[in-house]
Amino acid sequence: MSSEELRVGKMIDKDHVISNLRNVFDPEISCNVYDLGLIYDIAIDENEHEVTITHTLTSAFCPFADEIVNDIQKAGYVPDVISVIVNTVFDPPFSIEMVPEETRLMMGW
């Protein structure tokens, strides 16, 4: 998207990013990364038209890591976003306690 195409005065829609993240699934668990509690932060820089998504994986040895990270990055591209930065972190490490109660009930955990 060129700077001429950006909507002047429009804000980047964080809810749209979250909606997109709910379509990114961890293939081993069949649950989306947002409701699984893998997304730690979504930071929006309106001036730079940038979204930074900080997340973890269920395991540092996740065989689907590249696919999940690529899908998370794609999810950040909503109207008026030029750049998406994905930070993969393992501190704090993922644990079942991080999964929201609603998701645990849905998954039968």
N, CA, C and O of each residue as an XYZ file, in Angstrom:
436
protein
N       0.851     -1.165      0.000
C       0.000      0.000      0.000
C       0.894      1.225      0.000
O       1.777      1.342      0.850
N       0.690      2.117     -0.913
C       1.499      3.325     -0.964
C       0.958      4.338      0.033
O      -0.193      4.256      0.464
N       1.809      5.298      0.393
C       1.378      6.310      1.357
C       0.225      7.141      0.808
O      -0.565      7.688      1.577
N       0.119      7.240     -0.527
C      -0.992      7.993     -1.118
C      -2.322      7.276     -0.927
O      -3.378      7.908     -0.929
N      -2.271      5.951     -0.763
C      -3.488      5.161     -0.613
C      -3.969      5.068      0.829
O      -5.080      4.601      1.082
N      -3.148      5.505      1.770
C      -3.528      5.421      3.170
C      -4.673      6.371      3.464
O      -4.732      7.476      2.925
N      -5.563      5.942      4.304
C      -6.721      6.756      4.654
C      -6.295      7.763      5.710
O      -6.015      7.396      6.851
N      -6.247      9.003      5.335
C      -5.802     10.060      6.231
C      -6.773     10.165      7.410
O      -7.991     10.207      7.232
N      -6.202     10.207      8.618
C      -7.019     10.378      9.810
C      -7.732      9.123     10.276
O      -8.464      9.173     11.265
N      -7.545      8.008      9.601
C      -8.182      6.748     10.003
C      -7.240      5.986     10.925
O      -6.020      6.020     10.761
N      -7.828      5.304     11.889
C      -7.029      4.541     12.839
C      -6.960      3.083     12.409
O      -7.885      2.553     11.794
N      -5.844      2.450     12.745
C      -5.690      1.020     12.494
C      -6.605      0.290     13.477
O      -6.592      0.568     14.676
N      -7.383     -0.629     12.963
C      -8.405     -1.323     13.745
C      -7.825     -2.563     14.434
O      -7.637     -3.601     13.800
N      -7.542     -2.446     15.741
C      -6.982     -3.555     16.504
C      -7.948     -4.742     16.535
O      -7.519     -5.896     16.511
N      -9.245     -4.458     16.586
C     -10.230     -5.546     16.587
C     -10.170     -6.353     15.298
O     -10.425     -7.557     15.301
N      -9.831     -5.686     14.193
C      -9.680     -6.378     12.910
C      -8.467     -7.309     12.974
O      -8.517     -8.433     12.474
N      -7.389     -6.844     13.585
C      -6.194     -7.680     13.752
C      -6.553     -8.905     14.604
O      -6.181    -10.029     14.267
N      -7.274     -8.685     15.704
C      -7.672     -9.793     16.580
C      -8.555    -10.774     15.823
O      -8.383    -11.987     15.943
N      -9.487    -10.260     15.053
C     -10.358    -11.122     14.249
C      -9.530    -11.981     13.295
O      -9.793    -13.174     13.140
N      -8.533    -11.374     12.659
C      -7.654    -12.123     11.761
C      -6.851    -13.179     12.519
O      -6.660    -14.290     12.025
N      -6.382    -12.831     13.720
C      -5.602    -13.780     14.518
C      -6.450    -14.977     14.941
O      -5.925    -16.068     15.164
N      -7.736    -14.775     15.049
C      -8.624    -15.895     15.396
C      -8.787    -16.874     14.232
O      -9.437    -17.910     14.370
N      -8.194    -16.540     13.092
C      -8.183    -17.443     11.941
C      -6.820    -18.095     11.745
O      -6.594    -18.780     10.747
N      -5.910    -17.882     12.698
C      -4.583    -18.501     12.671
C      -4.604    -19.639     13.691
O      -4.793    -19.412     14.886
N      -4.407    -20.861     13.203
C      -4.529    -22.025     14.071
C      -3.193    -22.716     14.299
O      -2.339    -22.763     13.413
N      -3.030    -23.249     15.498
C      -1.922    -24.133     15.795
C      -2.390    -25.517     15.339
O      -3.280    -26.096     15.961
N      -1.806    -26.058     14.263
C      -2.282    -27.327     13.708
C      -2.258    -28.496     14.690
O      -3.039    -29.437     14.544
N      -1.385    -28.451     15.676
C      -1.300    -29.555     16.635
C      -2.449    -29.544     17.643
O      -2.791    -30.579     18.216
N      -3.037    -28.377     17.852
C      -4.062    -28.251     18.882
C      -5.437    -27.951     18.293
O      -6.449    -28.153     18.965
N      -5.491    -27.477     17.065
C      -6.751    -27.124     16.405
C      -7.501    -26.032     17.163
O      -8.726    -26.069     17.279
N      -6.759    -25.077     17.668
C      -7.342    -23.915     18.329
C      -6.586    -22.698     17.815
O      -5.391    -22.779     17.529
N      -7.279    -21.579     17.698
C      -6.599    -20.396     17.168
C      -5.632    -19.809     18.193
O      -5.809    -19.971     19.401
N      -4.615    -19.129     17.690
C      -3.537    -18.632     18.537
C      -4.003    -17.560     19.524
O      -3.432    -17.429     20.607
N      -5.027    -16.801     19.162
C      -5.515    -15.756     20.057
C      -6.242    -16.365     21.257
O      -5.926    -16.048     22.404
N      -7.207    -17.231     20.992
C      -7.975    -17.830     22.079
C      -7.161    -18.834     22.882
O      -7.530    -19.179     24.004
N      -6.060    -19.303     22.315
C      -5.168    -20.216     23.027
C      -4.280    -19.465     24.023
O      -3.648    -20.080     24.881
N      -4.235    -18.140     23.906
C      -3.423    -17.335     24.812
C      -1.981    -17.173     24.357
O      -1.114    -16.802     25.148
N      -1.725    -17.451     23.079
C      -0.355    -17.346     22.558
C       0.030    -15.918     22.170
O       1.211    -15.624     21.988
N      -0.954    -15.034     22.043
C      -0.676    -13.640     21.691
C      -0.513    -12.846     22.980
O      -1.453    -12.730     23.765
N       0.673    -12.305     23.196
C       0.956    -11.556     24.418
C       0.651    -10.074     24.268
O       0.220     -9.433     25.227
N       0.868     -9.519     23.076
C       0.663     -8.080     22.906
C       0.454     -7.752     21.432
O       1.033     -8.380     20.546
N      -0.384     -6.758     21.198
C      -0.580     -6.194     19.863
C      -0.380     -4.695     20.017
O      -1.215     -4.006     20.603
N       0.726     -4.193     19.491
C       1.034     -2.763     19.590
C       0.833     -2.116     18.225
O       1.253     -2.646     17.197
N       0.187     -0.973     18.243
C      -0.104     -0.265     16.994
C       0.583      1.087     17.017
O       0.439      1.854     17.969
N       1.329      1.373     15.965
C       1.979      2.670     15.789
C       1.301      3.353     14.610
O       1.608      3.079     13.450
N       0.373      4.247     14.932
C      -0.397      4.937     13.885
C       0.505      5.779     12.984
O       0.277      5.854     11.776
N       1.531      6.413     13.566
C       2.403      7.289     12.779
C       3.200      6.524     11.732
O       3.420      7.011     10.623
N       3.632      5.314     12.100
C       4.438      4.507     11.182
C       3.591      3.507     10.395
O       4.110      2.786      9.542
N       2.287      3.464     10.683
C       1.379      2.494     10.030
C       1.908      1.079     10.234
O       2.021      0.282      9.303
N       2.229      0.806     11.505
C       2.904     -0.446     11.839
C       2.177     -1.162     12.975
O       1.674     -0.535     13.908
N       2.136     -2.480     12.871
C       1.586     -3.333     13.920
C       2.705     -4.264     14.381
O       3.392     -4.877     13.564
N       2.878     -4.361     15.691
C       3.846     -5.294     16.262
C       3.073     -6.300     17.104
O       2.344     -5.929     18.024
N       3.241     -7.567     16.778
C       2.552     -8.639     17.487
C       3.598     -9.477     18.217
O       4.503    -10.043     17.603
N       3.454     -9.543     19.541
C       4.354    -10.345     20.356
C       3.592    -11.602     20.765
O       2.471    -11.528     21.269
N       4.211    -12.741     20.541
C       3.535    -14.013     20.792
C       4.533    -15.066     21.239
O       5.746    -14.859     21.203
N       3.999    -16.183     21.652
C       4.823    -17.345     21.957
C       4.279    -18.532     21.170
O       3.285    -18.414     20.454
N       4.925    -19.646     21.309
C       4.471    -20.902     20.721
C       4.237    -21.885     21.859
O       4.738    -21.676     22.964
N       3.496    -22.938     21.613
C       3.252    -23.918     22.668
C       4.542    -24.621     23.074
O       4.653    -25.145     24.183
N       5.518    -24.627     22.163
C       6.811    -25.254     22.445
C       7.882    -24.571     21.595
O       7.627    -24.180     20.455
N       9.061    -24.436     22.151
C      10.181    -23.869     21.385
C      10.557    -24.771     20.212
O      11.246    -24.342     19.287
N      10.106    -26.011     20.256
C      10.427    -26.975     19.209
C       9.221    -27.264     18.312
O       9.168    -28.301     17.651
N       8.268    -26.353     18.294
C       7.048    -26.525     17.498
C       7.401    -26.744     16.026
O       8.059    -25.896     15.424
N       6.975    -27.866     15.434
C       7.316    -28.136     14.032
C       6.590    -27.209     13.047
O       6.955    -27.143     11.873
N       5.584    -26.511     13.516
C       4.820    -25.609     12.653
C       5.159    -24.143     12.895
O       4.425    -23.260     12.452
N       6.258    -23.873     13.592
C       6.621    -22.509     13.982
C       6.653    -21.543     12.798
O       6.058    -20.468     12.870
N       7.328    -21.903     11.725
C       7.442    -20.995     10.577
C       6.069    -20.669      9.994
O       5.780    -19.516      9.676
N       5.241    -21.677      9.858
C       3.894    -21.488      9.311
C       3.060    -20.578     10.220
O       2.377    -19.674      9.740
N       3.120    -20.820     11.519
C       2.345    -20.016     12.468
C       2.819    -18.570     12.458
O       2.000    -17.652     12.429
N       4.127    -18.355     12.483
C       4.672    -16.993     12.479
C       4.274    -16.266     11.193
O       3.880    -15.101     11.244
N       4.370    -16.929     10.053
C       3.962    -16.305      8.785
C       2.481    -15.943      8.799
O       2.094    -14.874      8.326
N       1.652    -16.837      9.344
C       0.211    -16.569      9.407
C      -0.104    -15.429     10.371
O      -1.008    -14.634     10.114
N       0.629    -15.342     11.472
C       0.446    -14.230     12.414
C       0.800    -12.915     11.731
O       0.099    -11.916     11.894
N       1.891    -12.918     10.965
C       2.282    -11.693     10.273
C       1.205    -11.271      9.277
O       0.847    -10.095      9.218
N       0.692    -12.201      8.509
C      -0.366    -11.886      7.546
C      -1.594    -11.329      8.249
O      -2.257    -10.434      7.725
N      -1.901    -11.851      9.428
C      -3.076    -11.405     10.176
C      -2.980     -9.939     10.580
O      -3.997     -9.269     10.757
N      -1.756     -9.445     10.725
C      -1.567     -8.052     11.123
C      -1.820     -7.044     10.024
O      -1.989     -5.854     10.294
N      -1.849     -7.511      8.785
C      -2.070     -6.590      7.665
C      -3.559     -6.312      7.502
O      -4.292     -7.080      6.877
N      -3.977     -5.212      8.071
C      -5.343     -4.718      7.934
C      -5.240     -3.357      7.240
O      -4.131     -2.856      7.060
N      -6.353     -2.747      6.849
C      -6.266     -1.450      6.168
C      -5.388     -0.444      6.921
O      -5.478     -0.314      8.142
N      -4.556      0.251      6.181
C      -3.650      1.301      6.645
C      -2.372      0.791      7.298
O      -1.603      1.585      7.839
N      -2.131     -0.505      7.262
C      -0.892     -1.054      7.820
C       0.101     -1.278      6.685
O      -0.213     -1.914      5.679
N       1.297     -0.746      6.869
C       2.370     -0.910      5.887
C       3.335     -2.000      6.327
O       3.894     -2.722      5.501
N       3.527     -2.111      7.655
C       4.534     -3.037      8.178
C       3.979     -3.794      9.378
O       3.298     -3.225     10.231
N       4.285     -5.095      9.424
C       3.920     -5.929     10.573
C       5.197     -6.586     11.086
O       5.910     -7.260     10.342
N       5.467     -6.378     12.359
C       6.617     -6.985     13.019
C       6.090     -8.067     13.948
O       5.172     -7.826     14.732
N       6.665     -9.251     13.861
C       6.267    -10.360     14.728
C       7.442    -10.701     15.631
O       8.524    -11.053     15.161
N       7.211    -10.592     16.934
C       8.223    -10.961     17.925
C       7.813    -12.281     18.564
O       6.763    -12.374     19.201
N       8.646    -13.296     18.390
C       8.402    -14.590     19.020
C       9.246    -14.647     20.286
O      10.467    -14.497     20.242
N       8.578    -14.865     21.415
C       9.264    -14.893     22.707
C       8.910    -16.179     23.448
O       7.885    -16.805     23.179
N       9.764    -16.554     24.372
C       9.501    -17.740     25.188
C       9.570    -17.422     26.674
O       9.733    -18.319     27.501
N       9.446    -16.151     27.006
C       9.414    -15.717     28.392
C       8.285    -14.716     28.543
O       8.387    -13.608     28.016
N       7.234    -15.053     29.225
C       7.072    -16.286     29.979
C       6.768    -17.462     29.054
O       6.170    -17.287     27.992
N       7.183    -18.653     29.462
C       6.904    -19.831     28.637
C       5.413    -20.169     28.675
O       4.727    -19.909     29.664
N       4.937    -20.740     27.601
C       3.533    -21.129     27.516
C       3.235    -22.246     28.511
O       4.026    -23.171     28.691
N       2.080    -22.135     29.148
C       1.593    -23.207     30.019
C       0.074    -23.232     29.919
O      -0.537    -22.266     29.463
N      -0.519    -24.306     30.333
C      -1.964    -24.471     30.249
C      -2.684    -23.386     31.049
O      -3.817    -23.035     30.721
N      -2.057    -22.858     32.075
C      -2.662    -21.802     32.884
C      -2.857    -20.512     32.080
O      -3.657    -19.660     32.467
N      -2.144    -20.365     30.983
C      -2.256    -19.167     30.151
C      -3.479    -19.217     29.242
O      -3.905    -18.191     28.713
N      -4.030    -20.387     29.066
C      -5.186    -20.546     28.194
C      -6.415    -20.022     28.937
O      -6.688    -20.444     30.060
N      -7.155    -19.106     28.311
C      -8.359    -18.585     28.979
C      -9.314    -19.711     29.368
O      -9.432    -20.711     28.661
N      -9.993    -19.536     30.501
C     -10.884    -20.569     31.021
C     -11.927    -20.992     29.984
O     -12.230    -22.177     29.847
N     -12.467    -20.026     29.263
C     -13.484    -20.337     28.241
C     -12.930    -21.308     27.191
O     -13.621    -22.237     26.773
N     -11.697    -21.090     26.776
C     -11.067    -21.961     25.791
C     -10.802    -23.340     26.395
O     -11.008    -24.360     25.736
N     -10.345    -23.369     27.649
C     -10.108    -24.660     28.304
C     -11.385    -25.483     28.381
O     -11.369    -26.691     28.148
N     -12.483    -24.827     28.706
C     -13.763    -25.541     28.771
C     -14.164    -26.059     27.403
O     -14.626    -27.192     27.266
N     -13.983    -25.211     26.382
C     -14.330    -25.596     25.008
C     -13.500    -26.798     24.540
O     -13.999    -27.668     23.826
N     -12.222    -26.833     24.955
C     -11.321    -27.897     24.534
C     -11.417    -29.128     25.437
O     -10.820    -30.165     25.147
N     -12.171    -29.008     26.532
C     -12.309    -30.125     27.462
C     -11.092    -30.339     28.334
O     -10.801    -31.466     28.734
N     -10.364    -29.243     28.639
C      -9.151    -29.341     29.453
C      -9.484    -29.097     30.894
O      -8.597    -29.135     31.747
